[in-house]
Amino acid sequence: MKTSFTLRNTVFKNRVFVASGTFGYGDECLDIVRVSALGGIVTKSLSRKPRAGNPPDRIVETPGGMLNSIGLANIGVDAFLRDKLPVIRKLGTGIIVNIAASSIDEYCDVLERVEEANGADAYEINVSCPNVKEGGLSFGMSCSLTEELTATLRPLTGKPLIVKLTPNVTHISEFARAVEGAGADAVSVVNTFIGMAVDIKSRKPKLSTVTGGLSGPAIKPIALAKVFEVSRSVRIPVFGIGGIMNTEDAIEFFIAGASAVQIGTANFIDPTTGVRIAAGIEAYCRENGIEDVSSLVGSLDAAQNVSVVDTWL
């Protein structure tokens, strides 16, 4: 059975990855997770300098999910290259370095530093970051900024370049087409949805930043629809993300159009979820006589003239 997934010039052993920010840098769970059974690890976001992130409270449990406002806390690229990279290089799985920054120059600097150290098999660009030169506007909320960033980063590496898109826009497919045209090899769909929670006793927000990113099983139906929309709009592969808790969830994303999946919030409950899902996908394929997992991708039996961009009940 073929389980491998090829992106640009890189082959990953299977199509199950752990999402950025939910599995550390890949070395924190080695005593309980057989990391080599994953297609790859998407590292916690990296910026040029270390970031302390937002003050507490910055995580709130919600029905069917969680809100987070971590603020891209990370150790910075220097510490990553010195302390983390030598360890995760030996894990026997793909390493996708996620980059978050506040300017195009910073994105370029971090990517070039990792590239010089041969520290990644691919890069995932987190565009849900405030651009300080644009008065705090998130890159991912501007199609032109996202396109410009992708086009600027593309010549800096021959490795796969993945852009992680925010769903907090009107038509996510427009952003996917823009980054495809600018040279991206894939898109990750979706990042978290904006949400908030209120303490009714104190009448204060439960998060220090008032709003945060909603993830978990509650967002799965919306994430599936976004993956379906994007996969019908571009030719490049889509990494499906959003509320994937088990094998059935992952297969739904494949059928809807995802070429690979990333496991996120489930890792906080059970860090072995990704490994179990990878094994479950193989078992599903054996039971159903499927010789190549890729045959599941985009196999949804649905009317081809249905628009998911402007659908009203």
Residue pairs with C-beta under 8 A, 6 or more apart in sequence:
1 282
1 285
1 286
1 290
1 291
1 292
1 293
2 291
2 292
2 293
2 294
3 13
3 14
3 15
3 278
3 281
3 282
3 285
3 293
4 11
4 12
4 13
4 14
5 11
5 12
5 14
5 15
5 39
5 237
5 259
5 260
5 293
5 294
6 12
7 122
7 160
7 162
7 185
7 186
7 237
8 122
8 158
8 159
8 160
8 161
8 185
9 158
9 159
9 160
10 94
10 121
10 122
10 159
10 160
12 39
12 40
12 94
12 121
12 260
13 39
13 93
13 94
14 38
14 39
14 278
14 281
14 293
15 39
15 254
15 259
15 260
15 261
15 281
15 293
16 38
16 39
16 250
16 260
16 261
16 263
16 274
16 277
16 278
16 281
17 38
17 39
17 40
17 41
17 42
17 94
17 96
17 239
17 260
17 261
17 262
17 263
17 274
18 26
18 38
18 40
18 41
18 42
18 262
18 263
18 264
18 267
18 274
19 42
19 241
19 262
19 263
19 264
19 267
20 42
20 43
20 44
20 45
20 98
20 124
20 126
20 164
20 262
21 44
21 45
21 68
21 70
21 98
21 264
22 263
22 264
22 265
22 267
22 268
23 29
23 41
23 42
23 44
23 267
23 271
24 43
24 44
25 41
25 43
25 44
25 75
25 80
25 84
25 88
26 35
26 41
26 43
26 84
26 87
26 88
26 91
26 93
26 95
27 84
27 87
27 88
27 91
29 35
29 271
30 91
32 271
32 272
33 271
33 272
33 274
33 275
34 272
34 275
35 41
35 91
35 92
35 93
36 91
36 92
36 93
37 93
37 275
37 278
37 279
38 93
38 94
38 274
38 275
38 278
39 93
39 94
39 260
39 278
40 93
40 94
40 95
40 96
40 121
40 122
41 88
41 91
41 93
41 94
41 95
41 96
42 96
42 98
42 124
42 262
43 80
43 84
43 88
43 95
43 96
43 97
43 98
44 74
44 98
45 72
45 74
45 98
45 99
45 100
45 126
46 74
46 76
46 77
46 80
46 97
46 98
46 99
46 100
46 110
46 114
47 72
47 74
47 76
47 77
47 99
47 100
47 101
47 102
47 106
47 110
48 76
48 77
48 101
48 106
48 109
48 110
49 76
50 74
50 75
50 76
50 79
51 71
51 72
51 73
51 74
51 76
52 71
52 73
53 70
53 71
53 72
53 73
53 74
54 69
54 70
54 71
54 73
54 208
54 209
55 208
56 208
57 206
57 207
57 208
58 68
58 69
58 70
58 71
58 207
58 208
58 209
58 212
59 66
59 67
59 68
59 69
59 70
60 66
60 67
60 68
60 197
60 206
60 207
60 212
62 195
62 197
62 214
62 216
62 218
63 218
64 216
64 217
64 218
65 214
65 215
65 216
65 217
65 218
65 219
65 243
65 265
66 214
66 215
66 216
66 265
66 268
67 195
67 196
67 197
67 206
67 207
67 212
67 213
67 214
68 192
68 212
68 213
68 215
69 207
69 208
69 209
69 211
69 212
69 213
71 209
72 100
72 126
72 129
74 80
74 100
75 83
75 84
77 109
77 110
77 113
77 114
80 114
80 119
81 113
81 114
81 117
81 119
85 117
85 119
88 95
89 95
89 119
94 121
94 122
95 119
95 120
95 121
95 122
96 120
96 121
96 122
96 123
96 124
96 160
96 162
97 114
97 119
97 120
97 122
97 123
97 124
98 123
98 124
98 125
98 126
98 164
99 107
99 110
99 111
99 114
99 123
99 124
99 125
99 126
100 126
100 128
100 129
101 107
101 109
101 110
101 129
102 129
102 130
102 131
102 132
103 131
103 132
103 133
104 148
104 149
104 152
107 125
107 149
107 152
107 153
108 152
108 153
108 156
111 123
111 153
111 156
111 157
112 156
114 120
114 123
115 156
115 157
115 159
120 159
121 159
121 160
122 159
122 160
122 161
122 162
122 185
123 153
123 157
123 159
123 160
123 161
123 162
124 162
124 163
124 164
124 188
125 149
125 150
125 153
125 161
125 162
125 163
125 164
126 164
126 191
127 138
127 139
127 140
127 145
127 146
127 149
127 163
127 164
127 165
127 166
128 138
128 139
128 140
128 164
128 166
128 191
128 192
128 213
129 138
129 139
129 140
130 136
130 137
130 138
131 137
131 138
131 139
131 142
131 145
134 142
134 145
137 145
138 166
139 145
139 146
139 149
140 146
140 165
140 166
140 168
140 169
140 175
140 191
141 166
141 168
141 169
143 169
143 174
143 175
143 178
144 178
146 163
146 165
146 175
146 178
146 179
147 178
147 179
147 181
147 182
148 182
150 161
150 163
150 178
150 179
150 182
150 183
150 184
151 182
151 183
153 161
154 161
154 182
154 183
154 184
160 185
160 186
161 183
161 184
161 185
161 186
162 184
162 185
162 186
162 187
162 188
162 239
163 179
163 184
163 186
163 187
163 188
164 187
164 188
164 191
165 172
165 175
165 176
165 179
165 187
165 188
165 189
165 190
165 191
165 230
166 172
166 190
166 191
167 189
167 190
167 191
167 192
167 193
167 222
167 223
167 226
168 193
168 194
169 175
171 229
171 309
172 189
172 190
172 226
172 229
172 230
173 229
173 230
173 232
173 233
173 234
173 309
176 187
176 189
176 230
176 233
176 234
176 238
177 233
177 234
179 187
180 187
180 234
180 235
180 236
184 236
185 236
185 237
186 236
186 237
186 238
186 239
186 259
187 230
187 234
187 236
187 237
187 238
187 239
188 238
188 239
188 241
188 262
189 223
189 226
189 227
189 230
189 238
189 239
189 240
189 241
189 242
189 258
190 219
190 222
190 223
190 226
190 227
190 241
190 242
191 213
191 241
192 212
192 213
192 214
192 215
192 219
193 213
193 214
193 215
193 219
193 222
194 211
194 212
194 213
194 214
195 211
195 212
195 213
195 214
196 205
196 206
196 207
196 210
196 211
196 212
197 205
197 206
197 207
198 204
198 205
198 206
199 205
199 206
205 211
215 242
215 243
215 264
215 265
216 243
216 265
217 243
217 245
217 265
218 243
219 242
219 243
220 242
220 243
220 244
220 249
222 242
223 240
223 241
223 242
223 243
223 253
224 240
224 242
224 252
224 253
224 256
225 308
226 242
227 238
227 240
227 242
227 253
227 256
227 257
227 258
228 256
228 257
228 300
228 308
229 308
229 309
230 238
230 257
231 238
231 256
231 257
231 258
231 298
232 257
232 308
237 259
237 260
238 257
238 258
238 259
238 260
239 258
239 259
239 260
239 261
239 262
240 250
240 253
240 254
240 256
240 257
240 258
240 260
240 261
240 262
241 261
241 262
241 264
242 264
243 249
243 265
244 250
244 253
244 261
244 262
244 263
244 264
244 266
244 277
245 266
245 273
246 273
246 276
246 277
246 280
247 276
247 277
247 280
247 281
247 283
247 284
250 261
250 277
250 280
250 281
251 281
251 284
251 296
253 261
254 261
254 293
254 296
254 297
254 299
255 296
255 297
255 298
255 299
255 300
256 298
256 300
257 297
257 298
257 300
258 297
259 294
259 297
261 277
263 273
263 274
263 277
266 273
266 274
267 273
267 274
270 276
281 293
284 290
285 291
285 293
285 296
290 296
